[in-house]
Amino acid sequence: MIAGDNRGTREYVFDNGILCKSKDIDAYVAAMKAVMEHPDQAAVMGKRSREIAMGFSRSRTDQVMRDVYEKMKAMTEGQDC
């Protein structure tokens, strides 16, 4: 993964990609060259990115939200809301 180093992406790009300053075209070019020149490393980053993305699957997100609502329900039972 090659991504802009800004809020929202830097929280999800670690050992699974390359962050570039958003308006630094040379940094993006260098990152693309690095990926093309090191396909084995690119494959590892791709695998790691897929693993991270699975944490955001529909079923996982649904479960996280159900857990949040259940916790809030338990905290507010008996209270007028």
C-alpha positions in Angstrom: 0.0 0.0 0.0 1.2 3.4 -0.9 -0.8 6.2 0.9 -0.7 9.8 1.8 0.6 10.6 5.3 -2.4 12.2 6.7 -5.0 11.7 9.4 -7.1 8.7 8.6 -4.4 6.7 6.8 -1.4 6.9 9.0 -3.3 5.1 11.7 -3.5 2.1 9.4 -0.2 2.0 7.6 2.6 0.5 9.6 4.7 -2.3 8.3 2.1 -2.9 5.6 2.9 0.0 3.3 4.7 3.2 2.5 3.5 6.7 3.6 4.3 9.7 1.5 3.7 13.4 2.1 0.4 14.1 0.4 1.7 16.6 -2.1 5.2 15.1 -2.6 5.1 13.6 -6.1 8.7 12.5 -5.9 8.0 10.5 -2.7 5.1 8.7 -4.5 7.4 8.0 -7.5 10.1 6.6 -5.1 7.6 4.5 -3.3 6.3 3.0 -6.6 9.8 2.3 -7.7 10.5 0.6 -4.4 7.5 -1.6 -4.7 8.3 -2.6 -8.3 12.0 -3.2 -7.4 11.1 -5.4 -4.4 8.2 -7.6 -5.3 8.7 -9.9 -2.4 8.5 -7.1 0.1 5.4 -5.7 -1.7 3.8 -9.1 -1.4 4.4 -9.1 2.4 3.0 -5.6 2.7 0.0 -6.7 0.6 -0.6 -9.7 2.8 -0.3 -7.6 6.0 -2.7 -5.0 4.5 -5.3 -7.7 3.8 -5.0 -8.9 7.4 -5.5 -5.4 8.7 -8.5 -4.9 6.4 -10.2 -8.0 7.7 -10.5 -6.2 11.0 -12.9 -3.9 9.2 -15.0 -6.5 7.5 -18.8 -6.0 7.6 -19.3 -8.9 10.1 -16.5 -7.6 12.4 -17.8 -4.0 12.3 -21.3 -5.3 13.0 -20.1 -7.2 16.1 -18.1 -4.3 17.4 -21.2 -2.0 17.1 -23.4 -4.6 18.8 -21.0 -4.8 21.6 -21.0 -1.0 22.0 -24.8 -0.9 22.1 -25.0 -3.7 24.6 -22.5 -2.0 26.8 -24.4 1.3 26.6 -27.7 -0.6 27.3 -26.2 -2.2 30.4 -24.8 1.1 31.6 -28.1 2.9 31.2 -30.6 0.3 32.4 -32.9 1.7 35.0 -32.0 5.3 34.0 -34.3 7.7 32.3 -32.6 8.6 29.0 
